[in-house]
Amino acid sequence: MKITEPTPGAPCWVELGTSDVDAAKVYYREVFGWRAETDLRPEAGGYTVFLLGAAPVAAVTPLYAPGQPTAWTVSFATRDADALAAAVTEAGGRQVMAPMDVFQQGRFAVLADPEGALFSVWQARDFPGAALLNAPGSLGWVELATRDEEAAKHFYTQVFGWTVGTHEDYPQWGVDGADFGGLSALDEFYPDDVRAHWLPYFAVADVDETAARAAESGGMLLVPPTDVPEGPRIAVVRDPQGASFGIHRAGTEG
């Protein structure tokens, strides 16, 4: 079962904070065919939506805070951003940015789990989130890389009520029987400076072609196209400004 529209508790949007918005517009157009539309209101701070056809699928923003890394941030849908932010604090996480309104679009907060993995939550009003999910060129999967899997399971099930699949090597997060992401261990093979993080995966029709295009356009393949045992074909890419993302063949997530 796939999640194909914004669903409470599940990923609904993804944003790239980057040091070079104009370069990102060009890069992701070449990789995914996305078209960029920038909100020109001064109070919007340069917020730019990526569209696939007429469907909003992601966004890109300048780096707003000193020390903010160039990275993708996954956003999860919620009916109450304030209550969920409070639940994060109670469970041992922290509020990086307290809940705030975004015009009439919705209400959001930027949060961190106890290991420091950042994510955001979105309480929709006029803007529900991505108009496409699990379709080629859109968000299809999210993965938490962490050094303490049991603590992560406890935190996210307490905060969101997610189910956790019993696959021994790769537990999977789910909502109401639909899996949307996985849990990966940052084991001894990872350098100590690799911190816990959420990694978005975008669905594509052909992993090899998309990975080649991503590399030719100036990105770096961190994981070349690979068949996951009993899973999909994937690759992981670092864009020219340093933000990492994954790709997987559409229809094979979970």
Buried (B, 14 or more C-beta within 10 A) or exposed (E): EBBEBBBBBBBBBBBBBBBBBEBBBBBBBBBBBBBBEBBEEEEEEBBBBBBBEEBBBBBBBBBEEEEBEBBBBBBBBBEBBBEBBBBBEEBBBEBBBEBEEBEEBBBBBBBBBBBEBBBBBBBBEEBBBBBBBBBBBBBBBBBBBBBBBEBBBBBBBBBBEBBBBEEEEBBBBBBEEBBBBBBBBBEEEEEEEEBBBBBBBBBBEBBBEBBBBBBEBBBEBEEBBBEEEEBBBBBBBBBBBEBBBBBBBBEBBB
